[in-house]
Amino acid sequence: MNVLELEGVSRQFGGLRAVDGVTLSIGTGITALIGPNGAGKTTLFNLMSGLLPVSSGRIRFRGQDITGLPAHRRAKLGMARTLQIKQVFAGLTVLENTWIAARQRHRPLDPFRRASDDRATRAAAEAALETMGLEAMAGRQAGSLAYGDIALLEIAMALATQPALLLLDEPVCGMSPSETERTVARIRAVSATTDVVIVEHDMDVVFGLADRVVVLAEGRVLADGPPAVIAREPAVREAYLGEDEEAA
Ligand SMILES: Nc1ncnc2c1ncn2[C@@H]1O[C@H](COP(=O)(O)OP(=O)(O)OP(=O)(O)O)[C@@H](O)[C@H]1O
C-alpha cells in the first residue's frame, strides 16, 4: 500500500488553479517535487500536510481518507513536516527539544502516564538524534547551534514523532556546501526507515538524493519517474531547465 495517495487534487486561489487535478501515489523512498517558480510545489506540499484544504479531490494516508483533516490531526496519524522557517526552542537543549517532539505522541497532560511511556519517549528522541548525527550535541542549547545543525535538529524533532511519512520543505535552503552534503547524507539515512517527500530547488540535491522525481508545471504533473529518466525528458528540460531560453 502506498503511504499517501492523491486523487484529482486541486486548489484554487480565486480564479487561479495553483494545483490542477493532481493524481499521485507516494510510495517508498524519497520523492522530490520540482518545477519552475509558481508551478504549485508549495501549494501541493501544503495540501499534503493539511496546512491548506483542497478545493476538490481526495487524499488518503495509510489507506485512510484524510481529505478533511487539518495538519495536527494528520500529524497524529503519522505525517510529520518541517518548514522553511526553523522552529526550535532556543533555550532548551537539543535532547529536550527532541524529547518534547517525541512526547507529542502521548497524551500531553496525563498524570497517570506510565514510566514505560517515558522510556519509549526518551528512546524515540535518542534514536532520532542518532539518525541525524546529533548525539554528541544532545546537551547543547539549541540556540547555540550553527544553522546547519538547527536544520538537522528540526528534522530530528519530526523523526522523534516516529512518522510514517516525512515532508521536508527545502531542507538545504540557505546551507553551505558542506552543510548541504551532511544534510543530504542524513536524509538518505532517514529514508531507510521513513518515506520522504521533499520540495527542493537545488537540482544537485534532488538528482543525487531522490528515488523518484515528480515534475510539476502550471499545477499539473508534467513528468514522474526515476531521476535518470527525468533528466533526459525533453518536455522537462524545456519547461523546467529552460533549454530553449538558454539556446536563445
Ligand atoms: N495564498 C495564495 N493566494 C493566492 N495565490 C497563491 C497563494 N499561494 C500560491 N499562490 C499562487 O499559486 C501559484 C503556485 O504557487 P506555489 O507557491 O505553490 O508555487 P511553487 O512551485 O512553490 O513556486 P516557488 O518555486 O516560486 O516557490 C502561483 O501562481 C502563486 O502565485
The ligand as a MOL file (V3000), in Angstrom:
LIG
                    3D

  0  0  0     0  0            999 V3000
M  V30 BEGIN CTAB
M  V30 COUNTS 31 33 0 0 0
M  V30 BEGIN ATOM
M  V30 1 N -2.2040 32.0360 -0.7330 0
M  V30 2 C -2.2050 32.2990 -2.0360 0
M  V30 3 N -3.0720 33.1890 -2.5670 0
M  V30 4 C -3.1030 33.4300 -3.8950 0
M  V30 5 N -2.2910 32.8440 -4.7990 0
M  V30 6 C -1.4060 31.9440 -4.3360 0
M  V30 7 C -1.3010 31.6260 -2.9400 0
M  V30 8 N -0.3220 30.7070 -2.7920 0
M  V30 9 C 0.1660 30.4710 -4.0240 0
M  V30 10 N -0.4750 31.1990 -4.9510 0
M  V30 11 C -0.2170 31.1710 -6.3880 0
M  V30 12 O -0.3100 29.8180 -6.8180 0
M  V30 13 C 0.6870 29.5240 -7.7850 0
M  V30 14 C 1.5550 28.3740 -7.2830 0
M  V30 15 O 2.3340 28.8510 -6.1970 0
M  V30 16 P 3.3090 27.9200 -5.3480 0
M  V30 17 O 3.9040 28.7540 -4.2890 0
M  V30 18 O 2.5900 26.6850 -4.9500 0
M  V30 19 O 4.4040 27.5470 -6.4490 0
M  V30 20 P 5.8690 26.9610 -6.2420 0
M  V30 21 O 6.0400 25.9340 -7.3060 0
M  V30 22 O 6.0480 26.5290 -4.8470 0
M  V30 23 O 6.7670 28.2260 -6.5660 0
M  V30 24 P 8.2150 28.6630 -5.9910 0
M  V30 25 O 9.1930 27.7000 -6.6080 0
M  V30 26 O 8.3770 30.0320 -6.5230 0
M  V30 27 O 8.1470 28.5720 -4.5000 0
M  V30 28 C 1.4520 30.8190 -8.0140 0
M  V30 29 O 0.9220 31.4560 -9.1510 0
M  V30 30 C 1.1830 31.6180 -6.7620 0
M  V30 31 O 1.2310 32.9910 -7.0200 0
M  V30 END ATOM
M  V30 BEGIN BOND
M  V30 1 1 1 2
M  V30 2 1 2 3
M  V30 3 2 2 7
M  V30 4 2 3 4
M  V30 5 1 4 5
M  V30 6 2 5 6
M  V30 7 1 6 7
M  V30 8 1 6 10
M  V30 9 1 7 8
M  V30 10 2 8 9
M  V30 11 1 9 10
M  V30 12 1 10 11
M  V30 13 1 11 12
M  V30 14 1 11 30
M  V30 15 1 12 13
M  V30 16 1 13 14
M  V30 17 1 13 28
M  V30 18 1 14 15
M  V30 19 1 15 16
M  V30 20 2 16 17
M  V30 21 1 16 18
M  V30 22 1 16 19
M  V30 23 1 19 20
M  V30 24 2 20 21
M  V30 25 1 20 22
M  V30 26 1 20 23
M  V30 27 1 23 24
M  V30 28 2 24 25
M  V30 29 1 24 26
M  V30 30 1 24 27
M  V30 31 1 28 29
M  V30 32 1 28 30
M  V30 33 1 30 31
M  V30 END BOND
M  V30 END CTAB
M  END
